[in-house]
């Protein structure tokens, strides 16, 4: 079908140029079936007005033809809401409905008279954005004449002034409210004045006005009820005369600070009652017009109750401590008595055995050695739980250690437990005691094995996390941590046991199947290493133990080269033994002599320093206990390094606060009880370093 409208020439739609969104919409809209027809056939008068409207910066709309069809600009869009773009070319009455009905008479009057009009602050209730809105408008209507000179449409320009009108209304309302408030405040001041006078008279709290020098200007009747003093006895006197001597300096300092404009809002002190006793008063103060205004409450009885409660709580804490110590002592006594029984029985048997029965002697000696090892492990677990073991922290990769422990996991758990290890592809460095870490993993794995009764699935997982979750009473802590979790499919842990599982000697295993110290070691190691341990468990569905250790930014140190193998011969290495215990000192020198070392013995640090100062070249290494009267072993080692930096020091200790809190520094530490192998290795390692340094300096 051929259109009856002419094809537009190249300049036919120039009047829409730079017309913004509406200009483009008019250009692209299909007008062929529209009563206005395509823009190319619009009369010149309409095209001219449309061009002016589209380029106007103010809200502008052309109402054209008998039905007043709408052609508007971009500025008009915001006021229309969801009506745009469907309103383009539609009769204004259909678009605006009731809102148009409110102003239609004004627009029709312009059409009839040919004279423009202007209206201000016209209220219109319009449907916009899915709801009815009250709005206000300033607008004009100007007649548009066609080519025949008759009125063909109207030009509507205006602006929405809703916010302005609402602001004016709010301002008027605020002004009215302020007038009402002023009247109300006047009444309130009168009422409060009456109330203040009544409060002054009836209050059970002490009220006071005084100068910065303590001179009392006014007091209320509560002074007589609380402290027994009449108004006539106190006015004009100094309140400092009533204050307990111990509290007087702080009170005078507060008054002086107030005189200098400093804040001194609250303080407590004791005031003398007329009967000679003292009452505790808690004060709130402020200054005004050169005076101190204060309100004081008698808190004597409250303090007495609080002190009684604190004493009761302290008594309860002491009782709980005694109970915990009793449990700990009982567990230690039980285990150590078992070990001592083995040692004593083996010694007695050695006395009775035929010297020729070598096998029996070896068996009894092995029993003694095993008992000593178990006793050393027991003390280590106790110290770990109490966070008192001397750790040897180094930077190591948790992933590597878990991989090495995993290689022995099948042997540890048995063939019926399937072990799965989930490790990240990158190293996870921590700064902790690697040996204690391995022990903690083994302890948790053994606990999981026993919970599964030797059959199930155990999953070890390592990953990096950026915060430490809220555990027990601790809030969430931000920072990088390495998370090591062991998840089992065992019997789970009852809710009433969850809070006890880390306590020493707490165990649900049968007698002889566990000491109750394995998880205590895990807990103590985690806390002393700056981390945490958490347990999640559902009875019948298994448990997950999660160890958190702080992420280390430093890299592991390079392994030392040239460390000697353990040798049971000293080859004449000269050792200065420093030990205050006679039995241990004698045994140490005898042991070293048996190993081929040449020894000298000093009973304390001062004697050792004197010996070294006299003949420093006489010794290859110093072997010193840590716990000694006067200067301890760590302090001695530092002093030797200062005076004789060429003489190495090996320290030994069963337990020492100095090691727990400060560590052994850069010095080699040998834990008691030690074997011949361990002692010889430590001494030869340090002596070897010295000899290597001497050879290097000689060349």
Secondary structure, DSSP 4 states (H G I P E B T S, - for coil): ---SSPPP-TTTTGGGTT-HHHHHHHHHS--TTSTT--GGGS-HHHHHHHHHHHT-SSEEEEEETTTTEEEE-GGGHHHHGGGTTTTTTSBHHHHHTHHHHHHHHHHHHHHHH---EEEEEEEEEEEETTEEEEEEEEEEEEEEE-TTSSEEEEEEEEEE-HHHHHHHHHHHHHHHHHHHHHHHHHHHHHHHHHHHHHHHHH-SSEEEEE-TT-BEEEE-THHHHHH---HHHHTTSBGGGGB-HHHHHHHHHHHHHHHTT----EEEEEEE-TTS-EEEEEEEEEEETTEEEEEEEE-HHHHHHHHHHHHHHHHHHHHHHHHHHHHHHHHHHHHHHHHHHHHHHHHHHHHHS-TT-HHHHHHHHHHHHHHHHHHHHHHHHHHHHTT-S----EEEEHHHHHHHHHHTHHHHH-TTEEEEEE--SS--EEEE-HHHHHHHHHHHHHHHHHHTTT-EEEEEEEEEEEEEPPBTTB--EEEEEEEEEEEE-S----HHHHTTTTSTT---SPTTS--S-HHHHHHHHHHHTT-EEEEEEETTTEEEEEEEEEBP-SPPPPPPS-PPPP-S--TT-EEEEE-S-HHHHHHHHHHHHHTT-EEEEESSHHHHHHHHHH-GGG-SEEEEES--SSS-HHHHHHHHHHH-TTSEEEEEES--HHHHHH--TTSEEEESS--HHHHHHHHHHHHHHHHHHHHHHH-
